[in-house]
């Protein structure tokens, strides 16, 4: 999953984070009662996923009030990875500024990366992704995605008395989560989630 999608998915359950308040507004209410998205997450998403790592970390902290330790202790290494990625992506592993000099005849050497350094970078990237995932999933995303799944499922259900019964909706949600959801869920979980949604 891309950083942009994950940061945006994290902000939707708690849109009040955009105004630096506590978690008093539940994004599920906005999901249920409003078809349009009342907040523009684009600026927040871009500030957390673009630019140098110092500015990304600062934006992450101002948005979520916390930064995983691995980000704070590896800013320099993450910058090296970002610059390396840019050189590979934009100038085939050569110095970007020098490669823009089209009047130059000499072939610019390609930057080399030792295998052990590449493996270490890979390990660091995995650690960063894991710690961000742990923080955002546990503290912010929670069950919003499952509520969103049920919200969209309701739109597809026939408007009949049969499908308005709580027990039928529980069975339907359980079945659909098993088919398309990230995990299977029990009847008690599905029943509680539906009750929560209906009270919004």
Beta strands, then each sheet from edge to edge (+ up, - down):
end
